[in-house]
Amino acid sequence: MEGIVVGVNGSVEADEALDWAVMEASSSGHPLTVLRVAPDVDEAELTGVLDEVRAETAAILDRARERHEPFDAEYAVLPGPIPDALLAASAEAQMLVLGRRRRGRLGRRILGSVSSTVVENAHVPVTVVRHVDRPTDEPHDDATGPGAPATAGAGPVDAAAAPPSAAPRVVVGVDTSAPSVAALRHGAEVAARSGALLEPVFAWQITTLAPLPGSWGWAPPISDYEDFARQCLDAAIAAAEVDVPADRIRPRVVHGQAAKVLIEASQGADRLVVGARGLGGFDRLVLGSTSRQVLDFAGCPVTVLRA
């Protein structure tokens, strides 16, 4: 399947992911496919189950058309298992979109097994659209509250570096890796077509002073480390060949733990884009801690890319 592929299952979370995917397909000009995965049943039962699920999926798409201006979309139904079907269907897509509920306490900390498997193994950008509970829903704590991960308390973040803005924002987590350059390139494309502000964020943190690369073995002033981080961010912007007007780019260098900085930057943003750093061996199968934490706690849809 090509274009934007969005997984649905009739839940509120999946409907919100579908709404997001409709807008993304309209903005990007890509075709939209609504995908439903049927239960993994015996072959003898499969035909009847598929017919039933097709009717349900058509109804989901009809309801979405009532919520939006007219749009073109197709729907497809595939047999499970769910992660395998989603990965296979999206192999040639521009993006896979999934919904996810914002849960409280321990449940909120754990990315669902389907979403986790898909994000860790997909070779296309995956956007997770998290449902935010109403006040009457199950209780949950804020990302910086008592139930937040330990890193959420790892020092102050320079809030003054991120002045509030009513303009739409695309936040991109940037480091020195190839996946982060791919994320920045993707975020720039989104900002260019949507008119949003592009906010590349480079989080840097030192726990002990160490010589800078190429220095003479002495520990330079702390400002030199920040300058070095700015140089790294500028290099990433150049490598990504960002084509966004200068007045719509707001690069930020923030001292703090990466996940915490990005989670705070995501508040009020339209999208957060991060790169997944595949390593090799067993580690390649494990989603990086920063990507996992922003998927769990970010205040906006999160797009994860591999280089």
C-alpha positions in Angstrom: 0.0 0.0 0.0 1.2 3.5 -0.8 0.6 6.9 0.7 -0.7 7.2 4.3 -1.9 4.0 5.9 -3.8 4.3 9.2 -4.8 1.4 11.4 -8.3 1.4 12.8 -10.3 -0.8 15.1 -13.5 1.1 16.0 -12.0 2.7 19.1 -12.0 6.4 20.0 -8.2 6.3 19.9 -8.2 4.8 16.4 -10.9 7.3 15.2 -8.6 10.2 16.4 -5.7 8.6 14.5 -7.9 8.4 11.4 -8.9 12.1 11.7 -5.2 13.0 12.0 -4.4 10.8 9.0 -7.1 12.4 6.9 -5.6 15.9 7.5 -2.1 14.6 6.8 -3.1 13.0 3.5 -4.8 16.2 2.5 -1.8 18.3 3.4 0.8 16.0 1.8 -1.2 15.0 -1.3 -0.7 11.3 -0.6 -3.4 8.7 -1.0 -5.1 7.4 2.2 -5.8 3.8 3.1 -7.8 2.8 6.1 -6.6 -0.6 7.3 -8.4 -2.9 9.6 -6.8 -6.2 10.8 -9.2 -9.0 11.3 -8.9 -11.4 14.2 -6.4 -14.2 13.7 -8.7 -17.2 13.3 -8.7 -20.6 11.6 -8.9 -20.6 7.8 -12.3 -22.2 7.9 -13.7 -19.2 9.8 -11.7 -16.5 7.9 -14.1 -15.8 5.1 -17.1 -15.0 7.3 -14.9 -12.9 9.7 -13.4 -10.9 6.8 -16.8 -10.1 5.4 -18.0 -8.8 8.8 -14.9 -6.8 9.4 -15.1 -5.2 6.0 -18.6 -4.0 6.7 -17.4 -2.5 10.0 -14.4 -0.8 8.4 -16.6 0.7 5.7 -18.8 2.1 8.5 -15.8 3.6 10.2 -14.8 5.3 7.0 -18.3 6.6 6.4 -18.4 8.1 9.9 -15.0 9.8 9.2 -16.4 11.3 6.0 -19.2 12.9 8.1 -16.6 14.6 10.3 -14.5 16.1 7.5 -14.7 17.8 4.2 -15.0 15.3 1.3 -11.9 13.3 0.9 -10.7 10.2 -1.1 -9.7 7.1 0.7 -9.8 3.4 0.3 -10.1 0.7 3.0 -8.5 -2.7 3.3 -8.9 -5.7 5.6 -6.1 -8.1 6.3 -6.0 -11.2 8.5 -3.8 -11.0 11.7 -1.5 -11.1 13.6 -1.9 -7.3 13.9 1.7 -6.2 14.0 2.6 -8.4 11.0 -0.3 -7.1 9.0 0.4 -3.5 9.8 4.1 -3.9 8.9 3.4 -5.7 5.7 0.7 -3.3 4.5 2.8 -0.2 5.2 6.1 -1.5 3.7 5.7 0.7 0.6 3.8 3.5 2.3 5.0 7.1 3.0 3.7 6.8 6.6 1.9 4.5 9.0 -0.4 6.1 11.6 -1.6 4.5 14.8 -3.7 5.6 17.7 -2.8 5.2 21.3 -4.6 5.9 24.6 -3.0 8.1 27.2 -3.2 5.9 30.3 -2.6 6.6 34.0 0.2 5.6 36.2 2.0 2.4 35.3 -0.2 1.7 32.2 0.7 5.1 30.8 4.4 4.3 31.0 4.2 1.2 28.8 3.9 1.5 25.1 1.4 -1.0 23.9 2.8 -4.2 22.5 1.4 -3.6 19.0 2.6 0.0 18.8 6.0 -1.0 20.2 6.5 -3.8 17.8 5.5 -1.7 14.8 7.6 1.3 15.7 10.6 -0.9 16.4 10.4 -2.7 13.1 8.9 -0.4 10.6 11.1 1.0 7.8 8.7 3.9 7.1 7.8 6.8 9.4 5.3 5.8 12.1 3.1 8.5 13.7 1.5 7.6 17.0 -1.5 9.8 17.8 -2.2 9.6 21.5 -5.7 10.1 22.8 -5.8 12.6 25.7 -8.3 11.6 28.4 -10.9 14.1 29.6 -10.9 15.1 33.3 -13.6 12.5 34.0 -11.5 9.7 32.6 -9.1 7.5 34.6 -6.7 9.6 36.6 -3.2 10.2 35.3 -0.2 12.3 36.3 1.7 14.8 34.2 5.0 14.0 32.6 6.7 16.2 35.2 4.6 14.9 38.1 5.2 12.3 40.8 4.6 9.5 38.4 6.9 10.7 35.7 10.0 8.7 34.8 13.1 9.4 36.8 14.6 11.5 34.0 11.7 13.9 34.2 13.3 15.5 37.2 16.8 15.7 35.8 17.5 19.4 36.2 15.7 22.5 35.0 15.0 23.2 31.3 15.5 26.7 29.9 11.8 27.6 29.5 12.8 31.1 28.3 14.3 29.5 25.2 10.8 28.4 24.1 8.5 31.5 24.0 4.8 30.6 23.6 3.5 30.9 20.1 0.0 30.6 18.6 1.5 29.5 15.3 1.5 25.8 14.6 4.8 24.2 15.5 6.8 21.1 14.3 9.3 20.2 16.9 12.2 17.9 15.9 14.6 16.2 18.2 18.2 16.6 16.8 21.4 15.0 17.8 24.5 14.0 15.8 23.0 10.8 14.4 21.8 10.1 10.8 18.3 9.2 12.0 17.9 12.7 13.6 19.0 14.3 10.3 16.3 12.2 8.6 13.8 13.4 11.2 14.8 17.0 10.7 14.4 16.6 6.9 10.9 15.2 7.4 10.0 17.9 9.9 11.1 20.6 7.5 9.0 19.1 4.7 6.0 19.2 7.0 6.7 22.8 8.1 7.2 23.9 4.5 3.9 22.6 3.3 1.8 23.4 6.3 3.2 26.9 7.1 4.2 25.8 10.6 7.2 27.0 12.6 10.1 24.5 12.5 11.7 24.1 15.9 14.8 21.9 15.8 15.8 21.1 19.4 19.3 20.0 20.4 19.4 18.8 24.1 22.8 18.6 25.6 23.9 17.5 29.1 27.1 17.0 30.9 27.4 15.4 34.4 31.2 15.9 34.6 33.5 18.3 32.7 35.4 16.5 29.9 37.7 17.8 27.2 36.0 18.9 23.9 36.9 16.9 20.8 40.2 18.3 19.5 41.0 20.2 22.7 44.2 20.0 24.6 42.9 17.9 27.5 41.7 20.8 29.7 38.0 21.4 30.6 36.8 24.6 28.8 34.2 27.0 30.2 30.6 25.7 30.2 29.7 28.2 27.5 32.1 26.4 25.1 30.0 23.2 25.4 26.8 25.1 24.5 28.6 26.7 21.6 29.7 23.3 20.5 26.1 22.0 20.7 25.0 24.9 18.6 27.6 24.0 16.0 26.2 20.5 16.0 22.7 21.7 15.5 23.7 24.0 12.7 25.6 21.1 11.0 22.5 19.0 11.2 20.3 21.7 9.7 22.8 22.0 6.9 23.0 18.3 6.4 19.2 18.0 6.2 19.1 20.7 3.6 16.2 22.5 5.4 14.2 24.6 2.9 12.1 26.7 5.3 12.1 30.5 5.4 14.5 31.7 8.0 11.7 33.5 9.9 10.0 30.2 10.4 12.9 28.3 11.9 13.5 28.5 15.6 16.6 26.4 16.5 16.9 25.7 20.2 19.9 24.4 22.2 18.8 23.4 25.7 20.8 22.0 28.6 18.9 19.0 29.9 18.0 15.4 29.5 16.9 14.8 25.9 13.5 13.1 26.6 12.5 15.6 29.2 13.5 18.6 27.0 11.5 17.2 24.0 8.5 16.3 26.1 8.3 19.9 27.4 8.9 21.3 23.9 6.0 19.1 22.6 3.4 20.8 24.8 1.2 22.8 22.4 3.1 21.6 19.3 1.4 20.1 16.3 3.9 17.3 15.9 7.1 16.0 17.4 9.5 14.2 15.1 12.4 12.0 16.4 14.8 9.6 14.9 15.1 6.0 16.1 18.7 5.0 16.5 19.1 1.4 15.4 22.3 -0.1 16.8 22.8 -3.7 15.9 22.4 -7.2 17.4 19.8 -7.4 20.1 19.9 -3.7 20.8 18.6 -3.1 17.3 15.3 -4.5 18.4 14.9 -2.2 21.4 13.4 1.2 20.9 15.8 3.9 22.2 15.0 5.3 25.6 14.4 8.8 24.3 12.0 7.7 21.5 10.1 5.5 23.9 9.8 8.2 26.5 8.5 10.8 24.1 6.0 8.2 22.7 4.8 7.7 26.2 4.7 11.3 27.5 4.7 13.8 24.6 1.8 16.2 24.4 1.3 15.9 20.7 1.4 13.3 17.9 4.9 11.7 17.6 6.5 10.6 14.3 9.4 8.2 14.6 11.8 7.7 11.6 14.7 5.5 10.9 17.5 6.8 8.7 
